[in-house]
Amino acid sequence: FRVEYYAVNLDAINSLGLSEVTPEILVEKGVAHKGTFVKVLGRGEITTAVKVSAHAVSKTAEKAIVAAGGSVTIVPLPFKIRPAAKGNQFTNR
């Protein structure tokens, strides 16, 4: 029941040269795959103010985007994540 994300780093976002980045734009530009959930990671640098919308963002990436003058918006997942089972190994069997 885990959620798998497609990782996009800050250097890839910076190379696009756009002022606003969404998962749909990343798919159009060939940075992410269609139908995947996007998570922005903090590798690289970002030099311009960018409005980033993604399904998840790491803390270092969020700090770097805000420090560059941009903003971060979390896109909600289209489903609810199932909570972990409470109890022993025979729970939910």
MOPAC internal coordinates of N, CA, C and O (Angstrom, degrees):
PM7 1SCF
backbone

  N    0.0000 0     0.00 0     0.00 0    0    0    0
  C    1.4490 1     0.00 0     0.00 0    1    0    0
  C    1.5253 1   112.26 1     0.00 0    2    1    0
  O    1.2310 1   119.70 1  -164.81 1    3    2    1
  N    1.3107 1   118.18 1    15.19 1    3    2    1
  C    1.4534 1   119.23 1  -178.87 1    5    3    2
  C    1.5326 1   110.54 1   -76.97 1    6    5    3
  O    1.2310 1   121.10 1   -22.18 1    7    6    5
  N    1.3073 1   115.50 1   157.82 1    7    6    5
  C    1.4586 1   122.33 1   178.65 1    9    7    6
  C    1.5178 1   107.60 1  -102.37 1   10    9    7
  O    1.2310 1   120.15 1   -54.75 1   11   10    9
  N    1.3159 1   117.33 1   125.25 1   11   10    9
  C    1.4578 1   121.12 1   179.08 1   13   11   10
  C    1.5200 1   109.31 1  -102.47 1   14   13   11
  O    1.2310 1   121.55 1   -46.54 1   15   14   13
  N    1.3364 1   114.65 1   133.46 1   15   14   13
  C    1.4576 1   122.05 1  -177.85 1   17   15   14
  C    1.5242 1   109.96 1  -111.73 1   18   17   15
  O    1.2310 1   121.08 1   -26.94 1   19   18   17
  N    1.3263 1   115.54 1   153.06 1   19   18   17
  C    1.4516 1   122.08 1   172.11 1   21   19   18
  C    1.5256 1   106.52 1   -95.04 1   22   21   19
  O    1.2310 1   120.30 1   -58.47 1   23   22   21
  N    1.3179 1   117.02 1   121.53 1   23   22   21
  C    1.4645 1   121.79 1  -175.16 1   25   23   22
  C    1.5237 1   111.07 1   -81.41 1   26   25   23
  O    1.2310 1   121.22 1   -50.18 1   27   26   25
  N    1.3355 1   115.28 1   129.82 1   27   26   25
  C    1.4589 1   122.41 1   174.43 1   29   27   26
  C    1.5206 1   106.80 1  -127.45 1   30   29   27
  O    1.2310 1   120.67 1   -54.24 1   31   30   29
  N    1.3265 1   116.33 1   125.76 1   31   30   29
  C    1.4570 1   120.66 1  -176.58 1   33   31   30
  C    1.5252 1   111.48 1   -92.80 1   34   33   31
  O    1.2310 1   121.48 1   -15.70 1   35   34   33
  N    1.3344 1   114.77 1   164.30 1   35   34   33
  C    1.4601 1   120.50 1  -177.86 1   37   35   34
  C    1.5254 1   112.28 1   -62.81 1   38   37   35
  O    1.2310 1   119.86 1   144.59 1   39   38   37
  N    1.3299 1   117.88 1   -35.41 1   39   38   37
  C    1.4638 1   119.30 1  -179.74 1   41   39   38
  C    1.5302 1   111.79 1   -64.97 1   42   41   39
  O    1.2310 1   119.89 1   148.77 1   43   42   41
  N    1.3428 1   117.82 1   -31.23 1   43   42   41
  C    1.4726 1   120.59 1   176.46 1   45   43   42
  C    1.5204 1   110.60 1   -70.15 1   46   45   43
  O    1.2310 1   120.33 1   140.83 1   47   46   45
  N    1.3322 1   116.97 1   -39.17 1   47   46   45
  C    1.4678 1   120.71 1   178.09 1   49   47   46
  C    1.5204 1   109.96 1   -67.30 1   50   49   47
  O    1.2310 1   120.48 1   138.84 1   51   50   49
  N    1.3260 1   116.69 1   -41.16 1   51   50   49
  C    1.4674 1   121.05 1  -179.64 1   53   51   50
  C    1.5242 1   111.00 1   -65.08 1   54   53   51
  O    1.2310 1   119.57 1   144.72 1   55   54   53
  N    1.3312 1   118.43 1   -35.28 1   55   54   53
  C    1.4640 1   120.94 1  -178.88 1   57   55   54
  C    1.5270 1   112.47 1   -70.32 1   58   57   55
  O    1.2310 1   119.92 1   159.48 1   59   58   57
  N    1.3353 1   117.76 1   -20.52 1   59   58   57
  C    1.4633 1   120.07 1   178.36 1   61   59   58
  C    1.5266 1   111.71 1   -69.79 1   62   61   59
  O    1.2310 1   120.04 1   145.84 1   63   62   61
  N    1.3312 1   117.53 1   -34.16 1   63   62   61
  C    1.4571 1   121.02 1   178.58 1   65   63   62
  C    1.5168 1   114.05 1    73.12 1   66   65   63
  O    1.2310 1   119.82 1  -152.90 1   67   66   65
  N    1.3195 1   117.94 1    27.10 1   67   66   65
  C    1.4564 1   122.18 1  -179.01 1   69   67   66
  C    1.5243 1   110.13 1  -101.27 1   70   69   67
  O    1.2310 1   120.58 1   -20.95 1   71   70   69
  N    1.3448 1   116.50 1   159.05 1   71   70   69
  C    1.4638 1   120.68 1   178.17 1   73   71   70
  C    1.5254 1   111.75 1   -92.43 1   74   73   71
  O    1.2310 1   120.17 1   163.96 1   75   74   73
  N    1.3435 1   117.28 1   -16.04 1   75   74   73
  C    1.4596 1   121.31 1   178.48 1   77   75   74
  C    1.5264 1   108.81 1  -140.64 1   78   77   75
  O    1.2310 1   121.10 1   -46.31 1   79   78   77
  N    1.3263 1   115.50 1   133.69 1   79   78   77
  C    1.4608 1   121.14 1  -177.65 1   81   79   78
  C    1.5227 1   108.89 1  -128.32 1   82   81   79
  O    1.2310 1   120.64 1   -53.92 1   83   82   81
  N    1.3329 1   116.37 1   126.08 1   83   82   81
  C    1.4609 1   122.78 1   175.66 1   85   83   82
  C    1.5314 1   107.96 1  -126.00 1   86   85   83
  O    1.2310 1   119.54 1   -12.89 1   87   86   85
  N    1.3336 1   118.47 1   167.11 1   87   86   85
  C    1.4678 1   119.09 1   176.56 1   89   87   86
  C    1.5297 1   113.18 1   -58.78 1   90   89   87
  O    1.2310 1   119.99 1   144.96 1   91   90   89
  N    1.3214 1   117.62 1   -35.04 1   91   90   89
  C    1.4652 1   120.68 1   179.01 1   93   91   90
  C    1.5304 1   111.51 1   -65.91 1   94   93   91
  O    1.2310 1   120.17 1   140.19 1   95   94   93
  N    1.3247 1   117.28 1   -39.81 1   95   94   93
  C    1.4662 1   121.04 1   178.46 1   97   95   94
  C    1.5240 1   110.28 1   -66.91 1   98   97   95
  O    1.2310 1   120.20 1   140.92 1   99   98   97
  N    1.3417 1   117.21 1   -39.08 1   99   98   97
  C    1.4607 1   120.43 1   178.44 1  101   99   98
  C    1.5237 1   111.42 1   -63.34 1  102  101   99
  O    1.2310 1   119.91 1   144.99 1  103  102  101
  N    1.3276 1   117.78 1   -35.01 1  103  102  101
  C    1.4613 1   121.11 1   177.19 1  105  103  102
  C    1.5284 1   109.89 1   -69.48 1  106  105  103
  O    1.2310 1   120.18 1   137.92 1  107  106  105
  N    1.3340 1   117.26 1   -42.08 1  107  106  105
  C    1.4663 1   121.41 1   178.91 1  109  107  106
  C    1.5249 1   111.49 1   -60.27 1  110  109  107
  O    1.2310 1   120.49 1   138.75 1  111  110  109
  N    1.3280 1   116.67 1   -41.25 1  111  110  109
  C    1.4616 1   121.56 1  -176.87 1  113  111  110
  C    1.5290 1   112.56 1   -81.53 1  114  113  111
  O    1.2310 1   119.96 1   173.78 1  115  114  113
  N    1.3402 1   117.69 1    -6.22 1  115  114  113
  C    1.4533 1   120.71 1   177.85 1  117  115  114
  C    1.5138 1   114.55 1    84.04 1  118  117  115
  O    1.2310 1   120.17 1  -165.11 1  119  118  117
  N    1.3239 1   117.29 1    14.89 1  119  118  117
  C    1.4685 1   120.76 1   179.82 1  121  119  118
  C    1.5213 1   110.41 1   -84.35 1  122  121  119
  O    1.2310 1   119.57 1   145.83 1  123  122  121
  N    1.3328 1   118.42 1   -34.17 1  123  122  121
  C    1.4597 1   123.20 1  -179.95 1  125  123  122
  C    1.5235 1   109.39 1  -124.36 1  126  125  123
  O    1.2310 1   121.12 1   -17.13 1  127  126  125
  N    1.3215 1   115.46 1   162.87 1  127  126  125
  C    1.4559 1   120.97 1   178.74 1  129  127  126
  C    1.5231 1   110.89 1   -90.94 1  130  129  127
  O    1.2310 1   121.00 1   -28.79 1  131  130  129
  N    1.3176 1   115.70 1   151.21 1  131  130  129
  C    1.4565 1   122.03 1   179.81 1  133  131  130
  C    1.5315 1   109.81 1   -66.20 1  134  133  131
  O    1.2310 1   120.71 1   -43.09 1  135  134  133
  N    1.3238 1   116.25 1   136.91 1  135  134  133
  C    1.4552 1   121.39 1   176.00 1  137  135  134
  C    1.5139 1   114.84 1    82.72 1  138  137  135
  O    1.2310 1   119.41 1  -171.54 1  139  138  137
  N    1.3250 1   118.73 1     8.46 1  139  138  137
  C    1.4621 1   121.07 1   179.86 1  141  139  138
  C    1.5226 1   110.07 1  -104.23 1  142  141  139
  O    1.2310 1   121.04 1   -21.40 1  143  142  141
  N    1.3190 1   115.62 1   158.60 1  143  142  141
  C    1.4604 1   121.44 1   173.85 1  145  143  142
  C    1.5204 1   107.73 1   -91.76 1  146  145  143
  O    1.2310 1   120.39 1   -45.01 1  147  146  145
  N    1.3276 1   116.86 1   134.99 1  147  146  145
  C    1.4603 1   122.48 1  -172.66 1  149  147  146
  C    1.5225 1   110.23 1  -100.24 1  150  149  147
  O    1.2310 1   121.19 1   -47.46 1  151  150  149
  N    1.3338 1   115.34 1   132.54 1  151  150  149
  C    1.4603 1   121.58 1   172.66 1  153  151  150
  C    1.5208 1   107.57 1  -122.82 1  154  153  151
  O    1.2310 1   120.49 1   -51.70 1  155  154  153
  N    1.3323 1   116.66 1   128.30 1  155  154  153
  C    1.4552 1   122.50 1   180.00 1  157  155  154
  C    1.5194 1   108.11 1   -91.06 1  158  157  155
  O    1.2310 1   121.09 1   -53.33 1  159  158  157
  N    1.3379 1   115.52 1   126.67 1  159  158  157
  C    1.4545 1   122.02 1   179.87 1  161  159  158
  C    1.5261 1   110.11 1  -110.94 1  162  161  159
  O    1.2310 1   120.28 1   -16.95 1  163  162  161
  N    1.3261 1   117.07 1   163.05 1  163  162  161
  C    1.4584 1   122.00 1  -169.35 1  165  163  162
  C    1.5028 1   117.52 1   -91.90 1  166  165  163
  O    1.2310 1   118.60 1  -162.57 1  167  166  165
  N    1.3345 1   120.27 1    17.43 1  167  166  165
  C    1.4655 1   119.84 1   178.51 1  169  167  166
  C    1.5216 1   110.02 1   -76.30 1  170  169  167
  O    1.2310 1   120.38 1   -47.17 1  171  170  169
  N    1.3028 1   116.88 1   132.83 1  171  170  169
  C    1.4552 1   121.79 1   179.33 1  173  171  170
  C    1.5163 1   111.52 1    96.51 1  174  173  171
  O    1.2310 1   121.12 1     6.55 1  175  174  173
  N    1.3102 1   115.47 1  -173.45 1  175  174  173
  C    1.4631 1   121.92 1  -179.39 1  177  175  174
  C    1.5175 1   109.27 1  -124.16 1  178  177  175
  O    1.2310 1   121.69 1   -24.83 1  179  178  177
  N    1.3161 1   114.37 1   155.17 1  179  178  177
  C    1.4580 1   120.58 1   174.71 1  181  179  178
  C    1.5265 1   106.82 1  -124.94 1  182  181  179
  O    1.2310 1   120.62 1   -50.03 1  183  182  181
  N    1.3229 1   116.41 1   129.97 1  183  182  181
  C    1.4564 1   120.17 1  -172.02 1  185  183  182
  C    1.5212 1   113.56 1  -108.84 1  186  185  183
  O    1.2310 1   119.68 1   162.66 1  187  186  185
  N    1.3195 1   118.21 1   -17.34 1  187  186  185
  C    1.4595 1   120.97 1  -178.41 1  189  187  186
  C    1.5238 1   110.18 1  -116.79 1  190  189  187
  O    1.2310 1   120.97 1   -19.09 1  191  190  189
  N    1.3209 1   115.74 1   160.91 1  191  190  189
  C    1.4629 1   121.14 1   177.80 1  193  191  190
  C    1.5243 1   109.20 1   -74.91 1  194  193  191
  O    1.2310 1   120.62 1   -58.09 1  195  194  193
  N    1.3193 1   116.43 1   121.91 1  195  194  193
  C    1.4622 1   121.86 1  -177.01 1  197  195  194
  C    1.5257 1   108.56 1  -131.38 1  198  197  195
  O    1.2310 1   121.02 1   -44.97 1  199  198  197
  N    1.3350 1   115.66 1   135.03 1  199  198  197
  C    1.4630 1   120.74 1   172.85 1  201  199  198
  C    1.5193 1   107.06 1   -89.97 1  202  201  199
  O    1.2310 1   120.49 1   -68.17 1  203  202  201
  N    1.3236 1   116.67 1   111.83 1  203  202  201
  C    1.4639 1   121.98 1  -174.82 1  205  203  202
  C    1.5167 1   109.72 1  -106.41 1  206  205  203
  O    1.2310 1   120.37 1   -51.69 1  207  206  205
  N    1.3242 1   116.90 1   128.31 1  207  206  205
  C    1.4640 1   123.40 1   172.18 1  209  207  206
  C    1.5180 1   107.07 1  -118.30 1  210  209  207
  O    1.2310 1   120.70 1   -55.60 1  211  210  209
  N    1.3399 1   116.27 1   124.40 1  211  210  209
  C    1.4609 1   120.94 1  -178.91 1  213  211  210
  C    1.5194 1   109.08 1  -151.51 1  214  213  211
  O    1.2310 1   120.99 1   -12.85 1  215  214  213
  N    1.3282 1   115.72 1   167.15 1  215  214  213
  C    1.4581 1   120.70 1   179.76 1  217  215  214
  C    1.5202 1   111.80 1   -74.98 1  218  217  215
  O    1.2310 1   119.94 1   152.21 1  219  218  217
  N    1.3356 1   117.72 1   -27.79 1  219  218  217
  C    1.4607 1   122.65 1   177.50 1  221  219  218
  C    1.5232 1   108.63 1  -155.55 1  222  221  219
  O    1.2310 1   120.83 1   -28.90 1  223  222  221
  N    1.3262 1   116.01 1   151.10 1  223  222  221
  C    1.4648 1   121.92 1  -179.82 1  225  223  222
  C    1.5180 1   107.62 1  -140.59 1  226  225  223
  O    1.2310 1   120.36 1   -45.10 1  227  226  225
  N    1.3369 1   116.91 1   134.90 1  227  226  225
  C    1.4571 1   119.55 1   177.07 1  229  227  226
  C    1.5306 1   109.14 1   -74.61 1  230  229  227
  O    1.2310 1   121.10 1   -18.85 1  231  230  229
  N    1.3347 1   115.50 1   161.15 1  231  230  229
  C    1.4634 1   120.13 1  -177.40 1  233  231  230
  C    1.5167 1   111.53 1   -65.21 1  234  233  231
  O    1.2310 1   119.68 1   140.02 1  235  234  233
  N    1.3339 1   118.21 1   -39.98 1  235  234  233
  C    1.4638 1   120.45 1  -179.71 1  237  235  234
  C    1.5272 1   111.40 1   -67.80 1  238  237  235
  O    1.2310 1   120.27 1   143.22 1  239  238  237
  N    1.3311 1   117.09 1   -36.78 1  239  238  237
  C    1.4598 1   120.20 1   178.08 1  241  239  238
  C    1.5232 1   110.33 1   -67.31 1  242  241  239
  O    1.2310 1   120.37 1   138.85 1  243  242  241
  N    1.3292 1   116.90 1   -41.15 1  243  242  241
  C    1.4572 1   120.40 1   178.97 1  245  243  242
  C    1.5210 1   111.11 1   -63.22 1  246  245  243
  O    1.2310 1   119.98 1   138.02 1  247  246  245
  N    1.3285 1   117.65 1   -41.98 1  247  246  245
  C    1.4664 1   121.14 1   177.90 1  249  247  246
  C    1.5222 1   111.28 1   -62.15 1  250  249  247
  O    1.2310 1   120.27 1   137.96 1  251  250  249
  N    1.3382 1   117.10 1   -42.04 1  251  250  249
  C    1.4549 1   120.91 1  -178.99 1  253  251  250
  C    1.5265 1   111.39 1   -67.81 1  254  253  251
  O    1.2310 1   119.94 1   140.12 1  255  254  253
  N    1.3182 1   117.72 1   -39.88 1  255  254  253
  C    1.4685 1   120.79 1  -179.84 1  257  255  254
  C    1.5174 1   110.69 1   -66.94 1  258  257  255
  O    1.2310 1   120.40 1   135.67 1  259  258  257
  N    1.3253 1   116.84 1   -44.33 1  259  258  257
  C    1.4716 1   120.76 1   179.68 1  261  259  258
  C    1.5207 1   110.35 1   -67.24 1  262  261  259
  O    1.2310 1   119.73 1   142.61 1  263  262  261
  N    1.3389 1   118.13 1   -37.39 1  263  262  261
  C    1.4660 1   121.13 1   178.79 1  265  263  262
  C    1.5239 1   111.68 1   -65.45 1  266  265  263
  O    1.2310 1   120.17 1   150.40 1  267  266  265
  N    1.3296 1   117.27 1   -29.60 1  267  266  265
  C    1.4606 1   121.13 1   178.40 1  269  267  266
  C    1.5245 1   112.02 1   -82.45 1  270  269  267
  O    1.2310 1   120.04 1   177.65 1  271  270  269
  N    1.3465 1   117.53 1    -2.35 1  271  270  269
  C    1.4592 1   120.74 1   178.04 1  273  271  270
  C    1.5153 1   113.91 1    98.63 1  274  273  271
  O    1.2310 1   119.78 1  -173.35 1  275  274  273
  N    1.3020 1   118.02 1     6.65 1  275  274  273
  C    1.4572 1   121.58 1  -178.90 1  277  275  274
  C    1.5178 1   111.69 1   -93.79 1  278  277  275
  O    1.2310 1   121.31 1     8.70 1  279  278  277
  N    1.3332 1   115.10 1  -171.30 1  279  278  277
  C    1.4571 1   120.37 1   179.10 1  281  279  278
  C    1.5262 1   109.06 1  -139.55 1  282  281  279
  O    1.2310 1   121.12 1   -21.88 1  283  282  281
  N    1.3423 1   115.47 1   158.12 1  283  282  281
  C    1.4600 1   122.11 1  -177.91 1  285  283  282
  C    1.5215 1   108.73 1  -122.87 1  286  285  283
  O    1.2310 1   120.63 1   -48.54 1  287  286  285
  N    1.3315 1   116.40 1   131.46 1  287  286  285
  C    1.4538 1   123.10 1   175.53 1  289  287  286
  C    1.5235 1   108.25 1  -124.82 1  290  289  287
  O    1.2310 1   120.89 1   -50.35 1  291  290  289
  N    1.3374 1   115.91 1   129.65 1  291  290  289
  C    1.4493 1   120.95 1   178.67 1  293  291  290
  C    1.5299 1   109.17 1   -91.52 1  294  293  291
  O    1.2310 1   120.62 1   -57.36 1  295  294  293
  N    1.3318 1   116.42 1   122.64 1  295  294  293
  C    1.4612 1   122.40 1   177.38 1  297  295  294
  C    1.5311 1   107.15 1   -84.91 1  298  297  295
  O    1.2310 1   119.45 1   -53.17 1  299  298  297
  N    1.3274 1   118.66 1   126.83 1  299  298  297
  C    1.4661 1   119.21 1  -179.15 1  301  299  298
  C    1.5304 1   111.50 1   -69.34 1  302  301  299
  O    1.2310 1   121.46 1   -32.93 1  303  302  301
  N    1.3293 1   114.82 1   147.07 1  303  302  301
  C    1.4585 1   119.89 1   177.01 1  305  303  302
  C    1.5219 1   109.58 1   -71.22 1  306  305  303
  O    1.2310 1   119.40 1   -29.91 1  307  306  305
  N    1.3216 1   118.76 1   150.09 1  307  306  305
  C    1.4664 1   121.03 1  -176.69 1  309  307  306
  C    1.5260 1   114.10 1   -75.60 1  310  309  307
  O    1.2310 1   119.84 1  -176.51 1  311  310  309
  N    1.3212 1   117.91 1     3.49 1  311  310  309
  C    1.4596 1   121.68 1   179.67 1  313  311  310
  C    1.5191 1   108.85 1  -145.40 1  314  313  311
  O    1.2310 1   121.09 1   -15.24 1  315  314  313
  N    1.3179 1   115.53 1   164.76 1  315  314  313
  C    1.4544 1   120.17 1   176.29 1  317  315  314
  C    1.5166 1   108.92 1   -89.89 1  318  317  315
  O    1.2310 1   121.10 1   -37.91 1  319  318  317
  N    1.3152 1   115.49 1   142.09 1  319  318  317
  C    1.4487 1   120.99 1   178.62 1  321  319  318
  C    1.5243 1   108.71 1   -81.80 1  322  321  319
  O    1.2310 1   120.53 1   -49.39 1  323  322  321
  N    1.3078 1   116.59 1   130.61 1  323  322  321
  C    1.4566 1   121.20 1  -179.32 1  325  323  322
  C    1.5224 1   109.34 1   -69.77 1  326  325  323
  O    1.2310 1   119.99 1   -51.33 1  327  326  325
  N    1.3296 1   117.63 1   128.67 1  327  326  325
  C    1.4713 1   119.23 1   179.61 1  329  327  326
  C    1.5220 1   110.77 1   -69.92 1  330  329  327
  O    1.2310 1   121.05 1   -23.67 1  331  330  329
  N    1.3068 1   115.60 1   156.33 1  331  330  329
  C    1.4541 1   121.10 1   179.06 1  333  331  330
  C    1.5248 1   109.89 1   -66.37 1  334  333  331
  O    1.2310 1   120.56 1   -31.86 1  335  334  333
  N    1.3193 1   116.53 1   148.14 1  335  334  333
  C    1.4582 1   121.57 1  -179.93 1  337  335  334
  C    1.5207 1   109.72 1   -72.14 1  338  337  335
  O    1.2310 1   120.97 1   -41.02 1  339  338  337
  N    1.3063 1   115.75 1   138.98 1  339  338  337
  C    1.4557 1   120.75 1   176.73 1  341  339  338
  C    1.5210 1   108.23 1  -102.42 1  342  341  339
  O    1.2310 1   120.18 1   -41.79 1  343  342  341
  N    1.3039 1   117.26 1   138.21 1  343  342  341
  C    1.4554 1   121.24 1   179.90 1  345  343  342
  C    1.5069 1   111.02 1   125.64 1  346  345  343
  O    1.2310 1   120.67 1    28.44 1  347  346  345
  N    1.3216 1   116.32 1  -151.56 1  347  346  345
  C    1.4579 1   120.09 1  -178.54 1  349  347  346
  C    1.5231 1   111.54 1   -98.91 1  350  349  347
  O    1.2310 1   120.30 1    12.63 1  351  350  349
  N    1.3500 1   117.03 1  -167.37 1  351  350  349
  C    1.4590 1   120.37 1  -175.59 1  353  351  350
  C    1.5158 1   113.83 1   -69.97 1  354  353  351
  O    1.2310 1   119.45 1   167.86 1  355  354  353
  N    1.3538 1   118.65 1   -12.14 1  355  354  353
  C    1.4447 1   121.72 1  -179.01 1  357  355  354
  C    1.5263 1   113.40 1   -96.75 1  358  357  355
  O    1.2310 1   120.04 1  -175.74 1  359  358  357
  N    1.3128 1   117.53 1     4.26 1  359  358  357
  C    1.4441 1   122.11 1   179.03 1  361  359  358
  C    1.5319 1   109.74 1   -69.02 1  362  361  359
  O    1.2310 1   120.25 1   -38.73 1  363  362  361
  N    1.3109 1   117.12 1   141.27 1  363  362  361
  C    1.4758 1   124.74 1   176.87 1  365  363  362
  C    1.5245 1   112.39 1    62.98 1  366  365  363
  O    1.2310 1   119.87 1  -146.04 1  367  366  365
  N    1.3171 1   117.85 1    33.96 1  367  366  365
  C    1.4676 1   119.36 1   176.03 1  369  367  366
  C    1.4827 1   110.55 1  -109.73 1  370  369  367
  O    1.2310 1   120.10 1   180.00 1  371  370  369

